[in-house]
């Protein structure tokens, strides 16, 4: 829970908290960044934020500086803060908990807030609920966790740290003797933790050592002296909630399908079945009042091969996507599948011409709505929703795609590669397929940032000259004969104001015909910036920078 600015009265909720101790270190070990038998700690560049049990046994504590921590434990493995890694690794834990309790809030990676009222009645008692959560997480993820139950978030978080259950009548008695330092555990974001730590330090200097000392002060006086942060701390110390819990509820994917008997070998026969499925899918979505972000089309051939393709829906949600538009997307995909370009039959080539594979028949067709969410609950764009012009453009693209087919409208996507042309991947508009080459691979020899704004369709031949007016050449070692001074086109010559490189690149060096190229970034005297390339004994202009 982050520090809230609300001071309105909210009811206290019976809350269960599932806590995996030292989660950032556990996530790093699971990602292979550290060994389980080595002491480890997570460091944010200034101080230690999380400590493993082995490091804690050797005296390393949260808040220590790097050198101080390494003095306590010379073999300490220091890991960087990685919130993305922590969140990704924690998702299986949250999914396991959701099989026991419907609806939960991920306060931070490693800490879950769950409603305990209905869940404890379903499982028989709060003790049984805690046992079920611990067992299910251990069974599905292999991680050990602690569960605590109490009234209010702060009491539940602190109860989880001791794996205890606090009765409603004992909440105040449980919190009163605890030091005010425990307030830090109720703040989850980095900025909030810093603010609460400052408040705790101020309370210590004023002689307020325990939560009971803070609660003994009138709430109005605390808010007047310490502001919204003091009011937040006072409410938590009283065992109250500062806001209702925000629990996520994952909507299941909606899927419809049918068997094709006899198997469909023509597009019109499969499209007729797809139309019925599209109407069924939309009816189910409307009945549940949900929308979707993606459509997954699946088919199975008579040879047993599974074919899958995913399309983004227009404007990020189902919106105006009618059964006819769903059918269009299925039909475009079926045209590719049944044409033989994607799959071939078991007897391909037996009765077909040389080099022309026989198309495979489809025996099953399915359509699934993914990223399902309550209608109207989609998150808006950073700068607002789609404008009227955007929506008109989407409708126009849909009409053009309906006339020309799925491959009639292509958009550029970024993919992995070394050359600027290799990094551009054209896909049908609305297609959610993954790039052919992953962007996050190392790609040695790739041009440094920034990337050029415009890549020319056909590279323009140019000449690169040195200060004496002689052509600049590149030898077998991929080094230039002289520093470049100007660039000449057939109709003009421009002096260079600056240049960077050369950036040598050798691809497929193990083949009889390796590709050797040198890139040069050049800033002209008139303000333009170009990406030049030398290959095959000549210079070309490949792209233009903004």
N, C-alpha and C positions, 0 to 999 in steps of 0.2 A: 504494500500500500504506500503510495506516495503521500507527501504532506499535503493536506487539503486546505483550501482557504475558506471552506464552508463552515459556518458557525451555527447552522440550523440544527434543530433537535432531530435525531434519528434514533430508531429503536435499536436495542442491543440484540445481536444475532448470536445464536448458539453456533459456534464455528469450530470446525475441525481443521487443523493445519498439518500438512504432510511436509516434512523437512528432510532433505538429504544433506547431511553435514558436508561442508567443504566442497560444495558442488563445482565451482570453477576448476579446482584441482582434479576432481573426479572426471570432469568432462575432458580436460587436457590429457589425462591418462588414457581415457577411452579413445581419444583421437590419435594416440601413439606419440604424443609430444613428451611424455615422461614415463619412466618405469614405475610400477606400483611399489617396488621395494626401495625406491630412492626417496629421501625427504624432498618435498617440493612446496613451492609457494607461488602465488600469483602476485605480480608486481605491476603497478600502474605507471611506472616511471618515476614516481616520487616515494611511495611507501608500499609496504606489503598489505594486500587487501584480503587474501585468503591463505590459510596455512593448512597443510596436511597434518594428519595425526603424528606421523613420524617426525616431521619438522617441529611440531609443537612439543614433542617429548624432549627435544634437544634445546628448547628455550626460545624458539622463534615465535613471535607474536604479531598479531595484526597491528598495523601502524608503525612498525619498525622501518627504518630506512634500509636500503640495500646493503650498505657496508655493515651496519649493525647486525642484520640478519645473517650475513655470511660469517661474521665473527662468531656468532653463536653456533652456526652449523656450516663449516667450510664446504661440505659436499652438497649443500643446498642447490636444488635445481630451480632457477627462477624462470617463471613462465609469463608471457605477456597477457594483458587483459584482452579477451576476445569475446564480446557479448554475443556475436553471431554463433560462434562455436558452442557457447553455453546453452543458448536457446535451442539450437538444433539437437544437441545431445539430450536435452531435457524433455523433448516432445514425446519420446516413447514412455517416459515416466508418467507424464500427464495422461497419455492415452490409456495406460494401464489403470490409473486411478479412476478414469471415467467409466471403466467397466464395473466399478463398485458403486460410485456416486455419480448421478447424472447432474452435470452442471458444476463447473469449478472456475476458479480465477487463478491464473498464474501471476502471483504477486511479483516474482522474479524467478529466473532459472534456479531451481533448487528449493523453491517454496511454493506450495499450493494452498489455497484457501478453499474449503469445501463446506457446504451446508450440512450441519450435523443433525438437525431436527428429524426430518423425514427419513434420512438414511439410517439413523440409529434405531428408529422404530422398525424399519424394514429388516435390519439385521438382528434385532432383538435387544441390543444394548449398545452403549457407546464403546464399551470394551470390545465387543464383537466387531463393531465397525472398524476400530483401530487395528485389530488383528487381521481383518480382511484386507485392509489397505496395505499393510506391511507385507502380508503374504503374496498379494497379487503383484506388487511392484517387484518383489524379489523373484517371483516365478517368471515374470515376463521380461525383466530387464537385468536381473542379477545385482541390482543396487540395494544396499541397505538403507532404510529410512526410519525416521521417528515420527510418531503421530501424537498430537496433543489435542484435547477438546476443552473448550472453556467459553465463557461469555465474553464477547468482544475480541477484536483482532489481537491486541497486545497480549492479553492473557492467554489466548490460544497459541500465539507464536512462542511465548515463553514456556508454556506447558509442553509444547512439542520438543523443546530443547532438553527437557528432562523426561520425555515420554510419559507424561502424566495426564490425568483427567481431573479437571477442577469442577466441582459441583457449583451450580448457579449461586447458592447461598454463600459460597466461600471465595468468590472472585475478589472482593475487596481485601479480605484477609490474606489471600494469596499474593496480591500485588503490593500491598502496603510496605512490607519489609524489604522489598527489592530495591537495589540502587537505581537512581535515575539514569544511569548509564544504559540500562536495558531499553530505554526509549529508542535507541539507535536501531534495534532489530525490527521496529515497525516501519522504518523508512527504507525504501528499496532502491531508489535511483541515486546515482552518484551525487547530484546536487543536493538532494534532500538529506542524504547521510551527512554531508558537510554541514548543512544548516543545523541539523539536530545535534551534531557533535558540538557545535558552537554554543547551542542552548544548554547542553549538559554541562559544559565547562563553566558557563555563567551561573547556573544553579549551584554548582559546587562552591563557587567563590562567594555566593550569598548564604551558604550554610544549609542549603536544601539537599540533603544526601539521599533520601529515599523517596519512593513514589508516594508513600504516606505523608511525608512532609509537604509535598507539592499539593496533594488533594486537600490537606488541612487548610489551605489558603482559599479565600473566596474566588470563584471562577471569574467574576467580573474584574477583580483586582489583578488576577494573573493576566487576563487579556489586555487590560489597560497598561500593564508594565511590560509584557513580553510580546504583545501583538498576536497575530494569527497563529504563529508558531507556538506561543505559550498556551493559547486556547486549545490547539490541537493536542498538545502534550497533556493538558489537564483532563481533557475528555478521555483520552486513552488510559490515563492513570486511574480514572474512576471506573474503568471496565466498560466504557461505552464505545460505540462505533461512530466514526466521523462521517461516514457515508454508507449507503447500502452496498453490499458486495456486487461487483460487476462480473457475472459468471458467463463463461462462454458456453454455448450450446452448439455442438457440431451437428449440422443437418446431414443426414445420410444422402449419398448420391441416389438419384432417381434413374432407374434403368428399365427399359422396355425392350423386348426382343421377340422374334418368331422364327420358327423353322420353315425353310423353303422346300416344299415338296410338291412337285419335282424340283430339283436344283435349278436355280436361275442362271441361265447362260446369256441372257440378253438384258441390256440396261433397263428397258421399259418394264420388264417383268419384275426386276428387283426394285425399281423405283416405285412401282405400284404398292408393293409391300412396305416400302419406306414411308410412303404417304400415310398409311394406316398407323404405323409406329409413331410418326411425328404428331399425329392428332392425339394418340394416346398419351404421349409424353407431355404435350401441352396441357391436356386435361388434368393430369396428375399434378403438374406444377401449379395450375390455377386452383385446384382443390386444396392444396397445402399452403397456398399463398406464399410461394417461394419463387426465387429467380435463380438463374445459374450463370456462371462465368465462362463455362466451356462445354462443348458438345463432343463426346467421344463416340466415334463410329467404329463398330467392330463387325467383322465378318469372318466366317469359317468356310473354307473351301472343301470340296469333296475329297481332296487329298489330305485333309486334316490340318492345313496351315491356318494360323490365326493372323488376321490383318487388322491393324488398329491405326486410326488417324484421329487427331484431336483438332478441333477448330475453336477459335475464340468467338464468342457471340458479340454482336455489334454493340458499341457503346459500353462494353464491359459487363453488361447484364443481359437478361433475356429480352427486356425492353419490348420492341415491336417485332420480335422474331416470331413470325407466324408459322403454322405448319408448312405452308408453301416454301418459306425460306429454309426451314429445316430440311425439307425434301430436296431443295436445290443443292444444299451442301452434301447430302447423302448421294444424290445423283452424280455430282461432279466426281466424288470419290469412286463411285461404282464404275464410272466410265474408265477410270484409270485401272481399276482392279480387273474388270471384265475384258479390257482390251488386250490383256496379256502383257502389259508393260510392267505390272507389279508381280503377278504370279503366273505360273504355267501349270497345265494339267499334268497328271502322272504320265500320260502318253504323249507328251509334247514331242513334236517332230515326226510322229508316225504318219500322220496324214497331212501335215502342213508343209509348206515350201521350205526350202533351206533357209535357215536364219530367221524364220517366222514361227515363234512358239505358239502352241495352241492355248487359248485362254482357259482358265479354270472356272468351273461352275461353283456358285455359292450355295451352301446348304443351310446357313444360318445368318441372320442379320440382327444387329442390336444397336440401339442408340441410348446413350447415358448422359444425363445432365450432371456435370461436376461443378465443384465450388458453389454448392447450393447454399443459399442464405435467405433469411426472411425478406420478402419483397419490400423494397424501400430501405433496406439496411446496408446497402452497398456504401462503402466509403467514398466520399467525393474526391475530386482531384484537388491537388494542392492549391491551384488558382481558380477553383470553382468548377461547376459542372460543364458539360459540353454545351457550346453555344449553338444557336440556330444554324450557323454556317457549317459547323461540324456535323450536325445531324443531317443536314441536306447533302453534305458530301458523302456521308455514310450511305444514305439512301441511293445516291447516284452510283456509287461504287457497287452496291448490291444489284442495281438494274443492269449495269454493264457486265458484271460477273454472271448474271442470269442469262445474258445474251451470248457472251463469249465463252462461258464455262469457267471453272475454278481457276485455271491457269491463265485466264485472260487479263487478270489484274494482279500484278506482282508488286511487292514492296521489298525494300532492302532491309536485311537484318545483319547485325554484326556477328561474325564468327571468328574462330581462331585462324591465325595465319601469319606469315612473315611479310609478304608483299601487300601493298594497299589493296590490290585487286583481289587477292585471296581472302581478305577480311570481309568482303561484301558477299552476302548470300541472298539471292532472290527467292522469295517464297510466295505462294498465293495469298492474297489479302484475306486476313482472318484466320489463316492457318497457324496453329499453335505448336507445330513440330519443333523439336530441338534442333539447334544448328548442327551442321555436319561435323564441324570441328569445334571442340570446346574452347571457349574464350580464355578460361582460367589456366590453360597449360602454359609452360614457360616460353615456348616459341623462340629459341635462341636465334639471334640475328634480326629480330623484329625491330622495325623503326621505332625510335623513342617518341614519346609524346611531345607536342600535341599531334594528333592525326590531321591530315589535310582535309579541308572542307569539301573540295570538289575533285573527284577523280575523273580524268578525261576518258571518254569512250575509246578513242584511239590516241595513243601517245603521239605527241607532236615532235618531229625531228628538230633538233637544235644543235648548235655547236658551242662548246665551252672553250674559251680562249684564255691564255695566260696574259701577263702584263705586256709581253712582247708581241701579242697578236697571234701566237702559234696555238694550234689545237692542243688541248689537254688530253693526254692519253692515260689509260690504266694498264699496268703491266700484269704479268702472270701472278704476281704476289698481291694483286688488287690494291696497289698504291698508285697515286696520281703522279704524272711526270712533273707537274708544277702547280703552284697554287692558282686557282681560278681567279680571273679578274673581270670577265664579262661573258655574257650569253648572247649568241647571235641567232636570229631567225632569218628566213629568206628576205624579209622586208624591214627588219630593224635590228639594232644592237643595243643592249642595255648593260651598263656597268654594274658590278656587284657592290652592294654596300656592306654585306656580311655573308658568310657561308659557314656551314657546319658539316662535318663528315671528313672523309668518306665513310659510309657504312657498308662494309663488304658483306655479301651474302652468297653462300654456295649451297645449292640444293641438289639432292640426289647425286652426291659426289661418287657414290659407289656404282653408278650406271655408266655405260659407254658414252652417254651424252649428258654430262653434268651441266647444271645451269649456274653460271657465274655472273654476278651482277654487283654493281656498286651504286649506292644511292648518295645523293648530295642535296642538302637543303640549302637553298640560295635565296637571299633577300636582295632584290633589285633596287637600284637607286630611285626608281619612280614609286616605291612603296609596295610593290607586289612581292609575294613570296612563293617560290616554286619548289617542287620536288623533282629533281633530275635523276636520271638513271643512265648508267653506262653498261651496255651489254652488246655482245656481238660486234665490237669495234665501233659503235656509234652511240651518241648521246640522244636521249629523248626527254621530253617534259611529261611526267606521269600525272602530276596532280598540282593543284593550286591551293595555297593556304589563304584563309581570311586575314 
